[in-house]
Amino acid sequence: MIRGMLHSIAILVLLLSTKSMADQIILTNGDSLQGTKTGETESHLFWQSDTFGPLTIVLDDVVSISVETEVPAPAITDLSSELSYESLEGAIGLSGLLRGGNDDREEWDVSVNVAWRIENIRHRGDIHYQTRQEEDDQAEENYDLGYAFDWFFNDDWYWSNAASFGANDNRGLDQFYSVGSLVGKQFWETDKGALSLETGLTWISETFIVSTRDQRLMRDKKDERLTWNWTTNYKKMIFENIEFFHTNRLLISVEDANNSQFNIDMGFDFPLVEDLFTKIALKWNYDNQPTEGIEKIDRSLSIGVNYNW
């Protein structure tokens, strides 16, 4: 009887000790995560963290894995069927200027960006609105609404279909909209940074504001073209809490290579309090065939407040 009790106690102690043991992963930035390895592909490691839940980690960011107990890892042959992953992130930004006295001016800039990924599907949306008015002049408005649907058909490769609509008084655009289909590669995407490249075709339609000699406005001048689109998205966490971001897009007409545009949006997010940041952003746009009376280069520097989640 005593031998049976000792045997039962030994089994219980073994089970409890096995349950308490966990794997450990060490990352290149020095962080360590306790949890369990649940799977692996040629480029990614799937990790069930004791603190953060399911994670997808790029193998190049892994220094070592300490396995305390043997946990059979399921063989992953199809990312779309085996990977259970969901993430939601976004940002709301606001900047403004109110000036009175010798120079009466009012400027506001509002932006919203959201990215929602469920397994191998990612939705991206963005809204940007800017208004500027000096004294009694008519306000100049710029706005842009965009949406992209990304399907990851491989670990890192995805097919993106995007559409946008808006207007830009600074460039003399009464209205513009675009529809595009691109192939992209997500080189990495972690809480420390991300890099992706996209290329494909984008169809653009632009309606220009044209002034006649008697200053009446004509809004029937259109420019419609099919373009090659090359887009780069990069962000990197610096000093653990400062984020650098850089996005550029090159559009070249398929029929006329001299008709091209190049846009850059880059800057830094500096932390204020939890989830609240000061954003410094530089926007630089080049159009080698602008409408009459509009400069080829348009640039702006803004400082505002961002709420990130």
C-alpha positions in Angstrom: 0.0 0.0 0.0 2.8 2.4 1.0 4.6 1.4 -2.3 1.5 2.3 -4.2 1.1 5.7 -2.5 4.8 6.5 -3.2 4.3 5.5 -6.8 1.3 7.8 -7.1 3.1 10.7 -5.5 6.0 10.3 -7.8 3.8 10.4 -10.8 2.0 13.5 -9.5 5.3 15.3 -8.9 6.5 14.4 -12.4 3.3 15.7 -14.0 3.4 19.0 -12.1 7.1 19.6 -12.8 6.6 18.8 -16.5 3.7 21.2 -16.7 5.7 24.0 -15.0 8.6 23.7 -17.4 8.6 25.8 -20.5 10.7 26.6 -23.6 12.6 29.8 -23.8 13.6 31.8 -26.9 16.3 34.5 -27.1 16.0 37.3 -29.7 18.7 39.4 -31.3 17.6 42.5 -29.4 18.2 40.7 -26.1 14.6 40.0 -25.2 13.7 36.5 -23.9 10.2 34.9 -24.2 8.9 32.0 -22.2 6.4 29.7 -24.0 6.2 26.9 -26.4 7.2 26.4 -30.0 4.2 25.4 -32.0 5.6 25.3 -35.6 8.2 26.5 -38.0 8.6 27.3 -41.7 11.7 28.2 -43.7 11.5 31.8 -42.6 9.3 32.1 -39.6 8.9 30.5 -36.1 5.4 30.1 -34.5 5.5 30.6 -30.8 2.9 30.4 -28.0 4.1 33.0 -25.5 3.1 32.6 -21.9 2.6 36.4 -21.7 1.6 37.6 -25.2 -0.2 34.6 -26.7 0.5 33.4 -30.2 3.4 35.1 -32.0 5.0 34.9 -35.5 8.7 35.6 -35.3 11.2 35.9 -38.2 13.9 33.3 -37.8 16.6 35.8 -38.5 15.6 37.6 -35.2 16.1 34.4 -33.2 19.5 33.8 -31.4 18.7 30.5 -29.6 15.9 28.3 -28.4 16.1 26.5 -25.1 13.8 23.5 -25.0 13.0 22.1 -21.6 10.4 19.6 -22.6 9.9 17.9 -26.0 6.8 19.3 -27.5 5.9 17.8 -30.9 5.6 20.5 -33.5 3.0 20.1 -36.1 4.3 19.9 -39.7 3.2 23.0 -41.5 2.6 22.5 -45.2 0.0 25.1 -45.8 0.3 28.5 -44.1 -3.3 29.5 -44.7 -4.7 26.3 -43.0 -2.2 25.9 -40.1 -1.4 29.4 -39.0 -3.8 31.0 -36.6 -2.8 34.7 -36.3 -4.6 37.9 -35.8 -3.4 41.5 -35.2 -4.9 45.0 -35.2 -2.9 48.2 -35.2 -3.6 51.8 -36.2 -2.9 55.4 -35.6 -4.9 58.7 -35.4 -2.9 61.9 -36.0 -3.8 65.6 -35.5 -1.8 68.8 -36.2 -2.9 72.3 -36.5 -2.0 76.0 -36.7 -4.0 79.1 -35.7 -2.5 82.5 -36.2 -3.9 86.0 -35.9 -2.9 89.6 -36.0 -0.7 90.6 -39.0 -1.2 87.2 -40.6 -4.6 85.4 -40.2 -4.2 81.8 -41.0 -5.7 78.5 -40.0 -4.4 75.0 -40.9 -5.6 71.5 -39.8 -4.2 68.1 -40.7 -6.0 64.9 -39.7 -5.0 61.3 -40.6 -6.2 57.8 -39.6 -4.4 54.6 -40.5 -5.6 51.0 -39.7 -4.2 47.6 -40.5 -6.1 44.4 -39.5 -4.7 41.0 -40.3 -6.6 37.6 -39.8 -4.4 34.6 -40.7 -3.4 35.1 -44.3 -5.7 38.1 -45.0 -4.8 41.7 -44.3 -7.0 44.8 -44.6 -5.4 48.3 -44.8 -7.3 51.6 -44.7 -6.2 55.2 -44.4 -7.9 58.6 -44.4 -6.1 61.9 -44.7 -7.7 65.4 -44.6 -6.0 68.7 -44.7 -7.4 72.2 -44.9 -5.7 75.7 -45.0 -7.3 79.1 -45.1 -5.6 82.6 -45.1 -7.7 85.6 -44.0 -10.8 85.8 -46.2 -9.5 83.6 -49.0 -11.3 80.4 -49.9 -10.0 77.4 -48.0 -7.8 75.0 -49.8 -8.6 71.3 -49.0 -6.8 68.1 -49.6 -8.2 64.7 -48.8 -7.4 61.1 -49.6 -9.3 57.9 -48.8 -7.6 54.5 -49.5 -8.2 50.8 -49.0 -6.1 47.7 -49.7 -6.9 44.0 -49.5 -3.8 41.8 -49.1 -3.9 38.0 -49.5 -0.8 36.1 -48.3 -0.5 33.1 -50.7 3.0 32.3 -49.2 4.9 32.9 -46.0 6.1 36.3 -47.2 4.5 36.9 -50.6 1.0 38.5 -51.0 -1.3 39.8 -53.7 -2.6 43.3 -53.0 -5.6 45.0 -54.6 -6.0 48.7 -53.7 -8.3 51.7 -54.4 -8.1 55.4 -53.5 -10.2 58.5 -54.0 -9.6 62.2 -53.2 -8.8 65.7 -54.2 -5.8 68.0 -53.9 -6.1 71.8 -54.3 -2.3 72.2 -53.9 -1.7 70.2 -57.1 -4.8 71.6 -58.9 -6.7 68.3 -58.7 -10.4 68.7 -58.4 -10.7 64.9 -58.2 -8.6 61.8 -58.5 -9.1 58.1 -58.0 -7.0 55.0 -58.6 -7.3 51.2 -58.8 -4.4 48.9 -58.6 -3.3 45.2 -58.4 0.2 44.5 -57.1 2.4 41.7 -55.8 4.3 42.3 -52.6 6.9 40.7 -50.4 6.8 41.1 -46.6 10.5 40.7 -45.7 9.7 41.0 -42.0 7.0 42.3 -39.7 7.5 42.4 -35.9 7.0 44.9 -33.0 10.5 46.2 -33.7 10.0 47.0 -37.4 8.7 46.0 -40.8 9.8 46.1 -44.5 7.7 45.4 -47.6 8.1 45.9 -51.3 5.2 46.0 -53.8 5.1 46.3 -57.6 2.3 46.0 -60.2 -0.2 48.0 -62.3 -2.2 51.0 -61.1 -4.8 52.8 -63.2 -5.1 56.6 -62.4 -7.8 59.1 -63.3 -7.2 62.8 -62.5 -9.5 65.8 -63.2 -7.7 69.1 -63.1 -8.8 72.6 -62.2 -8.0 74.9 -65.1 -8.5 78.7 -65.0 -9.4 80.5 -68.2 -8.4 84.1 -69.0 -11.6 85.5 -67.4 -10.8 83.4 -64.3 -13.8 81.0 -64.8 -13.0 77.5 -63.7 -13.2 74.5 -66.1 -13.2 71.1 -64.5 -13.4 68.8 -67.5 -9.7 68.3 -68.2 -8.8 64.7 -67.5 -5.7 62.7 -67.5 -6.2 58.9 -67.4 -3.3 56.5 -67.6 -2.1 53.0 -66.7 1.1 53.1 -64.6 3.8 50.8 -63.2 3.7 51.1 -59.4 6.7 50.5 -57.1 6.1 51.0 -53.4 8.3 50.5 -50.4 7.1 50.5 -46.7 9.7 50.5 -44.0 9.6 51.2 -40.2 12.1 50.6 -37.5 12.1 51.0 -33.7 15.1 53.1 -32.5 16.3 53.2 -28.9 13.4 50.9 -28.0 10.7 53.6 -28.1 11.3 56.0 -31.1 9.9 54.8 -34.4 11.3 55.8 -37.8 9.0 55.3 -40.8 9.6 55.7 -44.5 7.2 55.1 -47.4 7.8 55.9 -51.1 5.9 55.3 -54.3 7.0 55.6 -57.9 4.4 55.8 -60.6 5.5 55.6 -64.3 3.0 55.7 -67.2 3.1 52.6 -69.3 2.5 54.6 -72.5 4.7 57.6 -71.7 7.7 57.0 -69.4 8.2 60.8 -69.1 4.8 61.0 -67.3 5.8 60.0 -63.7 5.3 60.8 -60.1 7.4 60.1 -57.0 6.1 60.5 -53.5 7.9 60.2 -50.1 6.4 60.2 -46.6 8.9 59.8 -43.8 9.5 60.9 -40.2 9.7 59.9 -36.5 7.3 59.1 -33.7 8.5 60.2 -30.3 6.8 58.9 -27.1 4.9 61.3 -24.8 2.9 59.0 -22.6 1.6 55.5 -23.1 0.2 55.1 -26.7 0.6 58.9 -27.3 3.4 60.2 -29.6 4.7 63.4 -31.1 4.9 62.9 -34.9 7.4 64.8 -37.1 6.7 64.0 -40.8 8.1 65.2 -44.1 6.1 64.8 -47.3 7.9 65.3 -50.6 6.0 64.9 -53.9 7.4 65.2 -57.4 5.3 65.3 -60.6 7.2 65.9 -63.8 4.0 66.8 -65.8 1.9 68.9 -63.4 -1.1 71.0 -64.5 -0.5 74.5 -65.7 0.6 76.9 -62.9 1.6 74.1 -60.5 5.2 73.5 -59.5 6.7 70.1 -60.1 7.9 69.7 -56.5 5.5 70.0 -53.5 6.8 69.4 -49.9 5.6 69.9 -46.4 6.9 69.4 -42.8 4.4 68.8 -40.0 4.5 68.3 -36.3 1.5 66.8 -34.5 0.2 64.3 -32.0 -0.5 60.7 -32.7 -2.4 58.1 -30.8 -1.2 54.6 -31.7 -2.7 51.2 -30.8 
